[in-house]
Amino acid sequence: MTVDRLSPLDATFLHVEDDVSHMHIGSVGIFEGPVPDRQALHDAITAKLALLPRLRQTVRFLPLAAGRPVWVDDPHFALDYHLRRTALPAPGGQPELLRLVGRLMSTQLDRARPLWEMWVVEGLEHTRWALITKLHHCMVDGVSGSALITELMDTTEEPPRSPVAAWAPRPQPGDLAAVAGALAERARWPVRVLRSGVAAARDPRWFLEHTVATVQGLAAYTGLASPPPDTGLNGPVGPHRRWAVARTTLADVGRIRREFGGTVNDVVLTAISGGFRALLAGRGEPVDRTLRTLVPVSVRARGEHGTYDNRVSAIFADLPVGIEDPVQRLRQVAGQMRHLKDSHEAVAGEVLTSVGGFVPEVLLSLGGRLATRAPQRAVNTVTTNVPGPQQPLYLGGRRMVEAFPFVPLGGHVRVGVAIYSYDGALGFGVTGDYDTAPDIGTLCTGIEREMQRLLVACGPPAEVASPAH
């Protein structure tokens, strides 16, 4: 029987999870109109489950940690367990929604079940409702998580529905077969290494370029040995979370790029730097410094679809909080990001994570836990930017009008920022440790203010010429 085994990186996200580091990512979608009834939403999601088999699977750990866990069909799968309903207290505004998201994201997913939940939230003001999604990071990264949520929804208000075929779970392998499969896979590693050597001999130019890029990336990682300045952004965290949001548009980002150059990510990081400057100033901490951030980078091949796992590496960037002028800050960020791209940090990171395939499961588990429990002195925060669909999406016949992401906190990082683009808008989701980051709203306000400062620096928008009569 063929088994679907977690990759080393997927398994690591399971192993690093503990009582205070919850490894689920998530999103919050805001929908217009009255909330659909239970059966309409149930039918809409059931119609898509055949396309997303991972949502009916659970993680099975092997006896004696003989190998990485495997995905198996859950014979007790029940959609009603995962699709839940709740309601906001009056007046149902943004503060009430933010508190609810923080509370729901403060609990771990049940490992005895498929590792996801969806919460339908009624009672939002202006006749709206929300959908809060939690997906364990061992299932998806930001890009594949976005693709999964997009697949669950519709691109038209009233999509055609075909009859849904009955689903039957596949039999699970016995313990002996599962362990034997893991040992056989490990025995095949030398063959894979040999095949890689043969491939390198056939294309030595590619092999040389890849090796040089990896060495350059590993050399760039040595800069992490010098820790950034201490701030209140780092330290022990508790199990509870706060969540806040900020907004801008891709049109505004595009206008800034046309005026000053850079990429969408450069503009976003510049605004986030200004937000952290406001946060530190509000706390009475020095702002004449940089903050080091981990920036996840997708390593999926262009056009790669249909795989819901982790294909991600990382680079480490310095946020120039100490630069007060937003235009100068943008130019600093843009230059740094060009340098980081040339340094091949992401290539080295991908190589390092793939090495986990050689490591016995018990050591992979131990290494993951030690990495999380040891103080993370190399970074102050995490900032992740995920591109989403640029056309409207629907669920149960209702249009999603806004979307915001949720990023988990790990180790000694107390504040993280995620960005998600949807239908012409950019939504920032800021996660904070409940006890030590009660002021993340200041960070969000700072992000929006910095975007406005950059727009002011662009000057008045060009007037559109009236058509001749």
Secondary structure, DSSP 8 states (H G I E B T S, - for coil): ---EE--HHHHHHHHT--SS---EEEEEEEEESS---HHHHHHHHHHHHTT-GGGGEEEE--GGG-S--EEEE-TT--HHHHEEEEE--TT--HHHHHHHHHHHTTS---TTS-SEEEEEEEEETTTEEEEEEEEETTT--HHHHHHHHHHHSBSSSS----------------HHHHHHHHHHHHHTHHHHHHHHHHHHHH-HHHHHHHHHHHHHHHHHHGGGGS-----TTBS---S-EEEEEEEEEHHHHHHHHHHH---HHHHHHHHHHHHHHHHHHHTT---SS-EEEEEEEE---TT--S--S--EEEEEEEE-TT--SHHHHHHHHHHHHHHHHHHTHHHHHHHHHHGGGGS-HHHHHHHHHHHHHS---S-SEEEEEE---SS--EETTEEEEEEEEE----TTB-EEEEEEEETTEEEEEEEEETTT-TTHHHHHHHHHHHHHHHHHHT-S---------
